[in-house]
Amino acid sequence: MVLHTFGRDLKWNPHIHCLISEGGYSDDGFWCNVSHFDYTFLLCNFSAGMS
């Protein structure tokens, strides 16, 4: 995640850029695919922190 504090016109526009992998390595070294990402969970957690 990266906090970006300005937009294209260089005006104050704080927002977050987030890259999400479609999987990852397990503890024993095997690749595990992730077929679903719960966007609602992420949205609720970030929304709660912004108030």
N, CA, C and O atoms as a GROMACS GRO file, in nm:
protein
  204
    1MET      N    1   0.082  -0.116   0.000
    1MET     CA    2   0.000   0.000   0.000
    1MET      C    3   0.088   0.124   0.000
    1MET      O    4   0.196   0.126   0.058
    2VAL      N    5   0.038   0.227  -0.067
    2VAL     CA    6   0.108   0.355  -0.074
    2VAL      C    7   0.007   0.466  -0.053
    2VAL      O    8  -0.099   0.468  -0.115
    3LEU      N    9   0.040   0.559   0.035
    3LEU     CA   10  -0.044   0.677   0.054
    3LEU      C   11   0.000   0.780  -0.048
    3LEU      O   12   0.115   0.823  -0.050
    4HIS      N   13  -0.092   0.819  -0.132
    4HIS     CA   14  -0.066   0.918  -0.237
    4HIS      C   15  -0.139   1.045  -0.195
    4HIS      O   16  -0.260   1.041  -0.174
    5THR      N   17  -0.068   1.155  -0.183
    5THR     CA   18  -0.128   1.276  -0.124
    5THR      C   19  -0.174   1.381  -0.225
    5THR      O   20  -0.226   1.485  -0.185
    6PHE      N   21  -0.155   1.355  -0.353
    6PHE     CA   22  -0.196   1.454  -0.453
    6PHE      C   23  -0.247   1.384  -0.577
    6PHE      O   24  -0.217   1.268  -0.602
    7GLY      N   25  -0.325   1.457  -0.655
    7GLY     CA   26  -0.379   1.404  -0.780
    7GLY      C   27  -0.298   1.450  -0.900
    7GLY      O   28  -0.190   1.507  -0.885
    8ARG      N   29  -0.350   1.426  -1.016
    8ARG     CA   30  -0.282   1.460  -1.140
    8ARG      C   31  -0.254   1.610  -1.152
    8ARG      O   32  -0.152   1.651  -1.207
    9ASP      N   33  -0.346   1.692  -1.099
    9ASP     CA   34  -0.329   1.837  -1.106
    9ASP      C   35  -0.247   1.893  -0.989
    9ASP      O   36  -0.240   2.015  -0.971
   10LEU      N   37  -0.186   1.803  -0.908
   10LEU     CA   38  -0.100   1.837  -0.794
   10LEU      C   39  -0.174   1.908  -0.680
   10LEU      O   40  -0.110   1.973  -0.597
   11LYS      N   41  -0.306   1.895  -0.677
   11LYS     CA   42  -0.383   1.947  -0.564
   11LYS      C   43  -0.394   1.838  -0.458
   11LYS      O   44  -0.380   1.720  -0.487
   12TRP      N   45  -0.420   1.880  -0.333
   12TRP     CA   46  -0.433   1.788  -0.221
   12TRP      C   47  -0.546   1.690  -0.247
   12TRP      O   48  -0.662   1.730  -0.260
   13ASN      N   49  -0.513   1.563  -0.255
   13ASN     CA   50  -0.611   1.458  -0.280
   13ASN      C   51  -0.558   1.327  -0.220
   13ASN      O   52  -0.514   1.240  -0.295
   14PRO      N   53  -0.562   1.313  -0.087
   14PRO     CA   54  -0.506   1.192  -0.026
   14PRO      C   55  -0.588   1.068  -0.062
   14PRO      O   56  -0.711   1.068  -0.050
   15HIS      N   57  -0.519   0.963  -0.105
   15HIS     CA   58  -0.583   0.836  -0.137
   15HIS      C   59  -0.477   0.726  -0.128
   15HIS      O   60  -0.358   0.755  -0.121
   16ILE      N   61  -0.522   0.603  -0.129
   16ILE     CA   62  -0.432   0.489  -0.112
   16ILE      C   63  -0.433   0.404  -0.238
   16ILE      O   64  -0.538   0.374  -0.294
   17HIS      N   65  -0.313   0.365  -0.282
   17HIS     CA   66  -0.297   0.268  -0.389
   17HIS      C   67  -0.262   0.135  -0.323
   17HIS      O   68  -0.176   0.130  -0.235
   18CYS      N   69  -0.327   0.029  -0.366
   18CYS     CA   70  -0.305  -0.102  -0.304
   18CYS      C   71  -0.293  -0.208  -0.414
   18CYS      O   72  -0.379  -0.218  -0.501
   19LEU      N   73  -0.186  -0.287  -0.410
   19LEU     CA   74  -0.169  -0.400  -0.501
   19LEU      C   75  -0.201  -0.527  -0.425
   19LEU      O   76  -0.154  -0.547  -0.313
   20ILE      N   77  -0.280  -0.613  -0.486
   20ILE     CA   78  -0.322  -0.736  -0.422
   20ILE      C   79  -0.285  -0.854  -0.511
   20ILE      O   80  -0.322  -0.858  -0.628
   21SER      N   81  -0.212  -0.948  -0.455
   21SER     CA   82  -0.168  -1.067  -0.528
   21SER      C   83  -0.285  -1.164  -0.545
   21SER      O   84  -0.380  -1.163  -0.466
   22GLU      N   85  -0.278  -1.247  -0.647
   22GLU     CA   86  -0.378  -1.351  -0.667
   22GLU      C   87  -0.337  -1.481  -0.601
   22GLU      O   88  -0.382  -1.589  -0.640
   23GLY      N   89  -0.252  -1.471  -0.502
   23GLY     CA   90  -0.209  -1.589  -0.428
   23GLY      C   91  -0.085  -1.559  -0.347
   23GLY      O   92  -0.043  -1.444  -0.336
   24GLY      N   93  -0.028  -1.664  -0.290
   24GLY     CA   94   0.092  -1.648  -0.211
   24GLY      C   95   0.146  -1.784  -0.170
   24GLY      O   96   0.081  -1.886  -0.193
   25TYR      N   97   0.263  -1.785  -0.111
   25TYR     CA   98   0.325  -1.910  -0.069
   25TYR      C   99   0.279  -1.948   0.071
   25TYR      O  100   0.267  -1.864   0.160
   26SER      N  101   0.253  -2.077   0.088
   26SER     CA  102   0.215  -2.129   0.220
   26SER      C  103   0.341  -2.143   0.305
   26SER      O  104   0.452  -2.124   0.256
   27ASP      N  105   0.324  -2.177   0.432
   27ASP     CA  106   0.438  -2.194   0.522
   27ASP      C  107   0.533  -2.304   0.477
   27ASP      O  108   0.652  -2.300   0.507
   28ASP      N  109   0.479  -2.404   0.406
   28ASP     CA  110   0.565  -2.514   0.359
   28ASP      C  111   0.615  -2.494   0.216
   28ASP      O  112   0.668  -2.588   0.156
   29GLY      N  113   0.598  -2.373   0.161
   29GLY     CA  114   0.661  -2.338   0.033
   29GLY      C  115   0.580  -2.365  -0.092
   29GLY      O  116   0.633  -2.354  -0.202
   30PHE      N  117   0.453  -2.399  -0.079
   30PHE     CA  118   0.370  -2.424  -0.196
   30PHE      C  119   0.287  -2.300  -0.229
   30PHE      O  120   0.243  -2.228  -0.141
   31TRP      N  121   0.267  -2.279  -0.360
   31TRP     CA  122   0.187  -2.166  -0.405
   31TRP      C  123   0.039  -2.195  -0.384
   31TRP      O  124  -0.008  -2.303  -0.419
   32CYS      N  125  -0.034  -2.100  -0.326
   32CYS     CA  126  -0.179  -2.114  -0.305
   32CYS      C  127  -0.250  -2.004  -0.381
   32CYS      O  128  -0.226  -1.885  -0.358
   33ASN      N  129  -0.338  -2.043  -0.473
   33ASN     CA  130  -0.417  -1.945  -0.548
   33ASN      C  131  -0.527  -1.887  -0.460
   33ASN      O  132  -0.585  -1.957  -0.377
   34VAL      N  133  -0.555  -1.759  -0.479
   34VAL     CA  134  -0.667  -1.694  -0.411
   34VAL      C  135  -0.767  -1.657  -0.520
   34VAL      O  136  -0.739  -1.573  -0.605
   35SER      N  137  -0.883  -1.719  -0.517
   35SER     CA  138  -0.980  -1.696  -0.624
   35SER      C  139  -1.082  -1.588  -0.590
   35SER      O  140  -1.155  -1.542  -0.678
   36HIS      N  141  -1.086  -1.545  -0.462
   36HIS     CA  142  -1.183  -1.444  -0.422
   36HIS      C  143  -1.119  -1.349  -0.323
   36HIS      O  144  -1.049  -1.392  -0.231
   37PHE      N  145  -1.143  -1.220  -0.342
   37PHE     CA  146  -1.095  -1.120  -0.247
   37PHE      C  147  -1.215  -1.045  -0.192
   37PHE      O  148  -1.296  -0.993  -0.269
   38ASP      N  149  -1.228  -1.040  -0.060
   38ASP     CA  150  -1.343  -0.978   0.004
   38ASP      C  151  -1.323  -0.826   0.010
   38ASP      O  152  -1.271  -0.773   0.108
   39TYR      N  153  -1.365  -0.758  -0.096
   39TYR     CA  154  -1.350  -0.612  -0.106
   39TYR      C  155  -1.429  -0.541   0.004
   39TYR      O  156  -1.384  -0.438   0.054
   40THR      N  157  -1.543  -0.596   0.042
   40THR     CA  158  -1.626  -0.534   0.146
   40THR      C  159  -1.550  -0.528   0.278
   40THR      O  160  -1.559  -0.428   0.350
   41PHE      N  161  -1.476  -0.633   0.312
   41PHE     CA  162  -1.397  -0.636   0.434
   41PHE      C  163  -1.294  -0.523   0.434
   41PHE      O  164  -1.279  -0.452   0.533
   42LEU      N  165  -1.222  -0.507   0.323
   42LEU     CA  166  -1.122  -0.402   0.311
   42LEU      C  167  -1.188  -0.264   0.320
   42LEU      O  168  -1.138  -0.176   0.390
   43LEU      N  169  -1.297  -0.244   0.249
   43LEU     CA  170  -1.368  -0.116   0.249
   43LEU      C  171  -1.414  -0.078   0.390
   43LEU      O  172  -1.396   0.036   0.433
   44CYS      N  173  -1.472  -0.173   0.461
   44CYS     CA  174  -1.521  -0.144   0.598
   44CYS      C  175  -1.406  -0.109   0.692
   44CYS      O  176  -1.420  -0.019   0.775
   45ASN      N  177  -1.295  -0.180   0.682
   45ASN     CA  178  -1.182  -0.152   0.771
   45ASN      C  179  -1.121  -0.016   0.744
   45ASN      O  180  -1.088   0.054   0.839
   46PHE      N  181  -1.105   0.023   0.621
   46PHE     CA  182  -1.049   0.153   0.590
   46PHE      C  183  -1.148   0.265   0.620
   46PHE      O  184  -1.107   0.372   0.665
   47SER      N  185  -1.275   0.242   0.596
   47SER     CA  186  -1.376   0.343   0.625
   47SER      C  187  -1.383   0.372   0.774
   47SER      O  188  -1.401   0.487   0.814
   48ALA      N  189  -1.368   0.270   0.856
   48ALA     CA  190  -1.374   0.286   1.002
   48ALA      C  191  -1.257   0.370   1.050
   48ALA      O  192  -1.271   0.448   1.144
   49GLY      N  193  -1.142   0.358   0.986
   49GLY     CA  194  -1.023   0.432   1.028
   49GLY      C  195  -1.022   0.576   0.980
   49GLY      O  196  -0.940   0.655   1.027
   50MET      N  197  -1.111   0.612   0.889
   50MET     CA  198  -1.111   0.748   0.832
   50MET      C  199  -1.200   0.842   0.911
   50MET      O  200  -1.196   0.963   0.887
   51SER      N  201  -1.281   0.791   1.003
   51SER     CA  202  -1.372   0.881   1.075
   51SER      C  203  -1.312   0.934   1.203
   51SER      O  204  -1.377   1.011   1.274
   0.00000   0.00000   0.00000
